[in-house]
Amino acid sequence: MKANPGGQIDLNEVVGRDEIIKQIWDTIDQQSIRINAERRIGKTTIIKKLCAEPISGWVPIFQDLEKCHTALEFALAVYREVDGFLSARQWTARRVRDFLNTMGGTEVGGVFKLPPFGAQAPWKEILTKAIEDLVEEREKHDERPLFLWDEVPYMLKSISDREGEIMAMEVLDTLRALRQDEGDRGLRMILTGSIGFHHVIHSLKRQNYANSPLNDTFPLEVLPLDSVAAAELATKLITGEGIPTKAPEAVADTIARISDGFPFYIHHIVKALKLSGREATPDAVEAIVSRQLLDTNDPWELSHYRERIPVYYGKDNESAVLGILDGIAVRHQPVSVNELLTELKGTGTLSERESLIGLLKLVEQDHYLSRDAHGCYQFRFPLLKRWWMLSRGL
């Protein structure tokens, strides 16, 4: 196994994800899922493995929705995927084809040409009828369709920015209606994304959106690899790269600990060890991580944790979020809400308790922080805390 930081991982080389994949298949039998995970933790690899290795009775369809910026683009992307899937099996997407024919669609030489769409494009009908076609055909063969949709929140944000919040609300409501109407016939969805769903819903609720469009889906969090699996991955990569070491277990354990179990960082560390040409030792691992955290080229893309703050929380809350994270980073022990509020009031950053609690909830949902048994806050990942202090000069 070779180190491949940021690249497409061979699905035969996925380590430590058997249990969560089993949990997903067990859960999807009953209901759809929304996956909550930090970036670079491997959620896309997991859903691609689900798609490549389905259990009996399931027909998975994977789509990356990052390029869909309007409701029509989304509907057409689903239609094309469904139509291609059914055509490959010599079946026809009948409902949606009939509908598109009434809109002016034509078939020339066996190729169906979509009709021109005006400002009021019937995206909802296209999306609904395409999915109904897939469900009906699969039901005939006692199979269940499973949509694996990545970057759903990113798509919803794009739709909201380009077509308005009301359109994004309609997309969410339409997907929920499809899950409700076709769920008994086997339809399931797995929704994932690098932007938390809570940000999209929070933004829409500020526009008086009262629905709970995801409350029928099971929230599943993808965690970092545990220490055993992280050490296993590190060992396989060190062996595959032929890196000399006299203490393979100690080196693997050091990599597992210092990476917080993120496969992306493990791959980076081993790649850097390989390029250094040095013998792998725990001290060498520590030195490499120290250099990479200070590298202005940011090979681990950690600056994303800083750059996304005004995007996620708004420019008006940027100073408050920075004050929260800075205040927690410099402490060795978890900090209470009261302590944080006193500090932020003293700096003139934030004065309202409810505003602080609301921001803390969002920041925790974005995996910056976690709470202990007493409700006090600390950085969730030691590596992120270490980088945050270095980057902020704390």
C-alpha positions as CSV (number, residue, x, y, z in Angstrom):
1,M,0.0,0.0,0.0
2,K,1.4,3.4,-1.1
3,A,0.9,6.8,0.6
4,N,-1.6,8.8,-1.4
5,P,-2.5,12.0,0.5
6,G,-5.5,13.6,-1.0
7,G,-5.8,11.1,-3.9
8,Q,-8.4,8.5,-4.7
9,I,-7.9,5.6,-2.3
10,D,-8.1,2.1,-3.7
11,L,-11.3,0.7,-2.3
12,N,-9.5,-2.6,-1.6
13,E,-7.1,-0.7,0.7
14,V,-9.7,1.0,3.0
15,V,-8.7,0.3,6.6
16,G,-10.9,0.5,9.7
17,R,-14.2,1.2,8.2
18,D,-15.9,-2.3,8.2
19,E,-18.0,-1.6,11.3
20,I,-19.4,1.8,10.1
21,I,-20.2,0.3,6.7
22,K,-22.1,-2.5,8.5
23,Q,-23.9,0.1,10.6
24,I,-24.9,2.0,7.5
25,W,-26.4,-1.1,5.7
26,D,-28.2,-2.0,8.9
27,T,-29.7,1.5,9.3
28,I,-30.5,2.0,5.6
29,D,-32.8,-1.0,5.8
30,Q,-35.2,1.1,7.9
31,Q,-34.5,4.7,6.9
32,S,-32.4,7.2,4.9
33,I,-29.2,8.6,6.4
34,R,-27.5,12.0,6.6
35,I,-23.8,11.6,7.3
36,N,-22.1,14.2,9.6
37,A,-18.3,14.2,9.3
38,E,-15.3,16.5,9.4
39,R,-13.6,17.1,6.1
40,R,-10.7,14.8,5.2
41,I,-12.0,12.0,7.5
42,G,-12.9,9.7,4.6
43,K,-16.7,9.9,4.3
44,T,-16.5,10.0,0.4
45,T,-14.3,6.9,0.4
46,I,-16.9,5.2,2.6
47,I,-19.9,6.0,0.4
48,K,-17.9,5.0,-2.7
49,K,-17.1,1.6,-1.1
50,L,-20.9,1.3,-0.3
51,C,-21.5,1.9,-4.0
52,A,-18.9,-0.5,-5.3
53,E,-19.7,-3.3,-2.9
54,P,-23.5,-3.3,-2.2
55,I,-25.1,-6.0,-0.3
56,S,-27.7,-8.2,-2.0
57,G,-31.0,-6.5,-2.9
58,W,-29.6,-2.9,-3.2
59,V,-28.9,-0.9,-6.3
60,P,-26.7,2.1,-5.3
61,I,-26.2,5.2,-7.5
62,F,-23.4,7.6,-6.5
63,Q,-23.4,11.3,-7.5
64,D,-21.2,14.2,-6.5
65,L,-23.6,17.2,-6.6
66,E,-20.9,19.9,-6.2
67,K,-21.4,21.0,-9.8
68,C,-25.2,21.4,-9.4
69,H,-25.9,25.1,-8.8
70,T,-29.6,25.3,-9.6
71,A,-32.6,23.1,-8.9
72,L,-32.9,22.3,-12.6
73,E,-29.3,21.2,-12.8
74,F,-29.9,18.9,-9.9
75,A,-33.1,17.4,-11.4
76,L,-31.4,16.9,-14.8
77,A,-28.3,15.3,-13.2
78,V,-30.6,12.8,-11.4
79,Y,-32.6,12.2,-14.6
80,R,-29.5,11.5,-16.7
81,E,-28.2,9.1,-14.1
82,V,-31.4,7.2,-13.8
83,D,-32.0,7.2,-17.6
84,G,-28.5,5.9,-18.2
85,F,-28.9,3.3,-15.5
86,L,-32.2,2.0,-16.9
87,S,-31.1,2.2,-20.5
88,A,-28.0,0.1,-19.8
89,R,-30.5,-2.6,-18.7
90,Q,-32.8,-2.0,-21.8
91,W,-35.5,-0.4,-19.6
92,T,-37.0,3.1,-20.1
93,A,-37.5,6.0,-17.8
94,R,-41.2,6.1,-19.0
95,R,-42.8,8.7,-16.7
96,V,-40.1,11.3,-17.1
97,R,-39.7,10.7,-20.9
98,D,-43.4,11.1,-21.5
99,F,-43.4,14.3,-19.5
100,L,-40.4,15.7,-21.4
101,N,-42.0,14.8,-24.7
102,T,-45.0,17.0,-23.7
103,M,-42.5,19.8,-23.1
104,G,-41.0,19.4,-26.6
105,G,-38.3,16.8,-26.1
106,T,-37.5,14.7,-29.2
107,E,-35.7,11.5,-30.0
108,V,-33.4,11.6,-33.0
109,G,-31.4,8.5,-34.0
110,G,-31.9,6.9,-30.7
111,V,-30.7,9.9,-28.8
112,F,-33.2,11.8,-26.7
113,K,-32.9,15.6,-26.9
114,L,-34.1,17.6,-24.0
115,P,-36.6,20.4,-24.6
116,P,-35.7,24.1,-24.1
117,F,-36.5,25.2,-20.6
118,G,-37.8,28.6,-19.7
119,A,-37.5,30.6,-16.5
120,Q,-40.1,28.3,-14.8
121,A,-38.3,25.0,-15.5
122,P,-40.3,22.1,-14.2
123,W,-37.4,20.7,-12.1
124,K,-39.7,19.2,-9.5
125,E,-41.6,17.1,-12.0
126,I,-38.4,15.9,-13.7
127,L,-36.8,14.9,-10.4
128,T,-39.9,13.2,-9.0
129,K,-40.8,11.3,-12.2
130,A,-37.2,10.1,-12.7
131,I,-37.0,8.7,-9.2
132,E,-40.5,7.1,-9.6
133,D,-39.3,5.4,-12.8
134,L,-36.3,4.0,-11.0
135,V,-38.3,2.8,-8.0
136,E,-40.9,1.1,-10.2
137,E,-38.3,-0.8,-12.3
138,R,-36.3,-1.9,-9.4
139,E,-39.4,-3.0,-7.5
140,K,-40.2,-5.4,-10.4
141,H,-36.9,-7.1,-9.7
142,D,-37.2,-7.1,-5.9
143,E,-34.3,-4.6,-5.6
144,R,-34.1,-1.3,-3.7
145,P,-32.6,1.9,-5.1
146,L,-30.1,3.8,-2.9
147,F,-29.0,7.3,-3.9
148,L,-25.6,8.2,-2.5
149,W,-25.4,11.9,-2.9
150,D,-22.2,13.8,-1.9
151,E,-21.9,17.5,-1.4
152,V,-25.6,18.0,-0.8
153,P,-25.2,21.1,1.5
154,Y,-22.9,22.7,-1.0
155,M,-25.5,22.3,-3.7
156,L,-28.2,23.7,-1.5
157,K,-26.1,26.7,-0.7
158,S,-25.4,27.3,-4.4
159,I,-29.2,27.0,-5.1
160,S,-29.9,29.4,-2.3
161,D,-27.3,31.9,-3.5
162,R,-28.4,31.8,-7.2
163,E,-32.2,31.2,-7.0
164,G,-33.1,32.2,-3.5
165,E,-33.8,30.6,-0.2
166,I,-37.3,29.6,-1.2
167,M,-36.0,27.4,-4.0
168,A,-33.5,25.7,-1.6
169,M,-36.4,25.0,0.7
170,E,-38.5,23.5,-2.1
171,V,-35.6,21.1,-3.0
172,L,-35.4,19.9,0.6
173,D,-39.1,19.5,0.9
174,T,-39.3,17.6,-2.4
175,L,-36.6,15.2,-1.3
176,R,-38.4,14.6,2.0
177,A,-41.7,14.0,0.1
178,L,-40.0,11.5,-2.1
179,R,-38.6,9.6,0.9
180,Q,-42.0,9.6,2.4
181,D,-43.9,8.6,-0.7
182,E,-41.5,6.0,-2.1
183,G,-39.9,4.8,1.2
184,D,-42.3,1.9,1.5
185,R,-41.3,0.8,-2.0
186,G,-37.6,0.7,-0.9
187,L,-36.2,4.1,-1.9
188,R,-33.4,5.3,0.4
189,M,-31.0,8.2,0.3
190,I,-27.6,8.8,1.9
191,L,-26.8,12.5,2.0
192,T,-23.3,13.8,2.8
193,G,-21.3,17.0,2.4
194,S,-18.3,18.9,3.6
195,I,-20.5,21.8,4.8
196,G,-22.7,20.8,7.7
197,F,-26.4,20.5,7.0
198,H,-27.0,22.5,10.2
199,H,-25.6,25.6,8.4
200,V,-28.0,25.3,5.5
201,I,-31.0,24.7,7.7
202,H,-30.0,27.5,10.1
203,S,-29.7,29.9,7.2
204,L,-33.1,28.9,5.9
205,K,-34.8,29.2,9.3
206,R,-33.7,32.8,9.4
207,Q,-35.9,33.2,6.4
208,N,-38.9,31.8,8.3
209,Y,-38.5,28.2,7.0
210,A,-40.5,26.2,9.6
211,N,-40.1,22.7,8.3
212,S,-37.7,20.0,9.5
213,P,-36.8,18.5,6.2
214,L,-34.2,16.0,7.5
215,N,-35.9,14.7,10.6
216,D,-36.8,11.5,8.8
217,T,-33.1,10.7,8.2
218,F,-30.8,9.1,10.7
219,P,-27.8,11.3,11.6
220,L,-24.7,9.2,11.4
221,E,-21.3,10.6,12.3
222,V,-18.1,9.3,10.7
223,L,-15.4,9.3,13.4
224,P,-11.6,9.2,12.9
225,L,-10.0,5.8,12.9
226,D,-9.5,4.3,16.3
227,S,-6.0,3.9,17.5
228,V,-5.7,0.3,16.4
229,A,-7.0,1.0,12.9
230,A,-4.9,4.1,12.5
231,A,-1.7,2.2,13.6
232,E,-2.6,-0.5,11.1
233,L,-3.0,2.0,8.3
234,A,0.4,3.6,9.2
235,T,2.1,0.2,9.3
236,K,0.8,-0.8,5.9
237,L,1.9,2.5,4.4
238,I,5.3,2.3,5.9
239,T,5.8,-1.2,4.7
240,G,4.4,-0.4,1.3
241,E,6.8,2.5,0.9
242,G,9.7,0.4,2.1
243,I,10.7,3.0,4.7
244,P,13.4,1.6,7.0
245,T,12.6,1.5,10.7
246,K,13.9,-0.4,13.8
247,A,10.7,0.3,15.8
248,P,7.8,-0.2,13.5
249,E,5.2,-0.5,16.3
250,A,6.4,2.6,18.1
251,V,6.4,4.6,14.8
252,A,2.9,3.4,13.8
253,D,1.6,4.3,17.3
254,T,3.1,7.7,17.2
255,I,1.6,8.4,13.7
256,A,-1.8,7.2,14.9
257,R,-1.7,9.4,18.0
258,I,-0.4,12.6,16.4
259,S,-2.7,12.4,13.4
260,D,-5.8,12.1,15.6
261,G,-6.7,9.1,13.4
262,F,-7.4,11.1,10.3
263,P,-6.4,8.9,7.3
264,F,-5.6,12.0,5.2
265,Y,-2.9,13.1,7.8
266,I,-1.6,9.6,8.1
267,H,-1.0,9.4,4.4
268,H,0.7,12.8,4.5
269,I,3.0,11.9,7.4
270,V,4.1,8.6,5.7
271,K,4.7,10.4,2.4
272,A,6.9,13.0,4.1
273,L,8.8,10.2,5.9
274,K,9.4,8.6,2.5
275,L,10.6,11.8,0.9
276,S,12.9,12.6,3.8
277,G,15.0,9.5,3.1
278,R,15.4,9.0,6.8
279,E,14.9,6.1,9.0
280,A,11.4,6.2,10.6
281,T,11.5,6.9,14.3
282,P,9.0,8.4,16.7
283,D,11.2,11.5,16.9
284,A,11.3,11.8,13.1
285,V,7.5,11.7,13.0
286,E,7.3,14.5,15.5
287,A,9.8,16.6,13.6
288,I,7.9,16.1,10.3
289,V,4.6,17.1,11.8
290,S,6.1,20.2,13.4
291,R,7.5,21.3,10.1
292,Q,4.3,20.6,8.2
293,L,2.2,22.6,10.7
294,L,4.5,25.6,10.1
295,D,4.8,25.1,6.3
296,T,3.5,28.3,4.6
297,N,2.4,26.1,1.6
298,D,-0.1,24.4,4.0
299,P,0.2,20.9,2.6
300,W,-2.5,19.6,5.0
301,E,-4.9,22.4,4.0
302,L,-5.4,23.3,7.7
303,S,-6.0,27.0,6.8
304,H,-9.5,25.9,5.7
305,Y,-10.4,25.9,9.4
306,R,-9.7,29.6,9.5
307,E,-10.9,30.6,6.1
308,R,-14.4,29.0,6.4
309,I,-15.3,30.9,9.5
310,P,-16.7,34.1,7.8
311,V,-18.4,31.8,5.2
312,Y,-20.1,29.5,7.8
313,Y,-20.9,32.1,10.5
314,G,-21.1,35.4,8.6
315,K,-18.8,38.4,8.8
316,D,-20.8,39.7,11.7
317,N,-19.8,36.7,13.9
318,E,-16.3,36.3,12.7
319,S,-14.6,38.2,15.6
320,A,-16.8,36.4,18.1
321,V,-15.9,32.9,16.7
322,L,-12.2,33.8,16.6
323,G,-12.4,35.0,20.2
324,I,-14.1,31.8,21.3
325,L,-11.5,29.5,19.6
326,D,-8.6,31.6,20.7
327,G,-9.8,31.7,24.3
328,I,-10.2,27.9,24.4
329,A,-7.0,27.2,22.6
330,V,-4.8,28.9,25.2
331,R,-6.2,26.9,28.1
332,H,-4.9,23.6,29.3
333,Q,-8.3,22.7,30.8
334,P,-11.9,22.8,29.4
335,V,-13.6,26.2,29.9
336,S,-17.1,26.9,31.0
337,V,-19.6,29.1,29.2
338,N,-19.4,31.6,32.1
339,E,-15.7,31.9,31.9
340,L,-15.8,32.4,28.1
341,L,-18.6,35.0,28.4
342,T,-16.6,37.0,31.0
343,E,-13.5,37.0,28.8
344,L,-15.4,38.0,25.7
345,K,-17.2,40.8,27.5
346,G,-13.9,42.1,28.7
347,T,-12.6,42.3,25.2
348,G,-15.8,43.8,23.9
349,T,-16.2,40.9,21.5
350,L,-19.5,39.4,22.6
351,S,-21.8,40.3,25.5
352,E,-25.0,38.3,25.2
353,R,-25.1,34.8,26.8
354,E,-27.6,33.4,24.3
355,S,-25.5,34.5,21.4
356,L,-22.5,32.8,22.8
357,I,-24.4,29.6,23.5
358,G,-25.8,29.6,19.9
359,L,-22.3,30.1,18.4
360,L,-20.8,27.4,20.7
361,K,-23.4,25.0,19.4
362,L,-22.6,25.7,15.8
363,V,-18.8,25.6,16.4
364,E,-19.2,22.2,18.2
365,Q,-21.3,20.9,15.3
366,D,-18.4,21.9,13.0
367,H,-16.1,19.7,15.0
368,Y,-13.8,22.5,16.3
369,L,-14.9,21.8,19.9
370,S,-16.2,19.1,22.2
371,R,-17.7,19.2,25.7
372,D,-16.7,17.2,28.8
373,A,-19.1,15.7,31.3
374,H,-19.5,19.1,33.0
375,G,-20.4,20.8,29.8
376,C,-17.1,22.7,29.5
377,Y,-15.5,23.2,26.1
378,Q,-12.2,22.1,24.7
379,F,-10.7,21.6,21.2
380,R,-12.0,18.3,19.9
381,F,-8.8,17.4,18.0
382,P,-5.3,18.0,19.6
383,L,-3.7,18.4,16.2
384,L,-6.2,21.2,15.2
385,K,-5.6,22.9,18.5
386,R,-1.8,22.7,18.0
387,W,-2.1,24.2,14.5
388,W,-4.6,26.9,15.6
389,M,-2.2,28.1,18.3
390,L,0.7,28.2,15.8
391,S,-1.3,30.0,13.1
392,R,-2.8,32.5,15.5
393,G,0.5,33.2,17.4
394,L,-1.0,32.2,20.7
